[in-house]
Amino acid sequence: MERNKPKNVFWHEGKIKKEDREKLLGQKGVIVWFTGLSASGKSTIACEVERRLFEKKKLAYVLDGDNIRHGLNKDLGFSPEDREENIRRIGEVAKLFSDAGLIALTAFISPYKKDREKVRYLVKNDEFIEVYVKCPIDVLKKRDPKGMYEKALRGEIKEFTGISAPYEEPDNPELILETDKETIDQSVNKVMEYLKAQGII
C-alpha cells in the first residue's frame, strides 16, 4: 500500500542522540521481532521476556498484533495489502521505540518475508533480531486457544495464515524457538541469553 509523502515534510533531528538515551538506560535500543503462526507462543514469550527485563531494570515494551489492531491499525483487514500495511506501520513504531533506547518486543504473525525484511532495513543490522517461534501446524490445531483454526478449517474465517493464507518461514532468523519441544521458560531463557551475549542488556 504505497502512499505519497508530502514534499514539504522533513526529518527533524533532536538534541539528544540514541546513544545518549542508551547510556541513560544502560541498554541498547533494538527490535526483537517474534514471528510465527497463530498460537505458536509469540505473545506469551514476548510478555515473559518483558517481565524478565523489567526485573533486571531494563526498559522494554511489547507491541502485540491483536492490541495494535484495537487502535493504530483498526482500519486494516487481513488482505495481503492490509497485512503489508499492518507490518509497515508497526515497523515504523518499533523503530521509534528502538531509537528511544527501548527494547521493542513485537509479536506479529508477519507472514511475508519481504515485509519483515523491510523492517530489518529500517534500523542498523544488529538492531533487528528476528525470532522465529516455530511450531507444527498439527500441534497448533490442537492448542487453538481462540478456536481460530477450527473456524478457518470450516471456512468461517477467510485469509487465515497457515490454512487459507500463506506463511513464509524466515530463512536466517537470529533465533528459533521450537515451542512444541521447549517450555516457555526454556524459550524465554534463549532470548535472554541472546540479548546478554549481544551486549544489549
QUIFENWO-V111597 format. One record per helix or strand. SS is the DSSP state (h for helix, s for strand). FROM is the first residue (numbers start at 0). LEN is the number of residues. If there is no record, write none. Layout:
# QUIFENWO-V111597
ss->SS from->FROM len->LEN
ss->SS from->FROM len->LEN
This chain:
# QUIFENWO-V111597
ss->h from->17 len->8
ss->s from->29 len->6
ss->h from->41 len->14
ss->s from->59 len->5
ss->h from->64 len->4
ss->h from->79 len->20
ss->s from->102 len->5
ss->h from->112 len->8
ss->h from->124 len->3
ss->s from->127 len->7
ss->h from->136 len->7
ss->h from->147 len->6
ss->s from->160 len->1
ss->s from->164 len->1
ss->s from->174 len->4
ss->h from->183 len->14
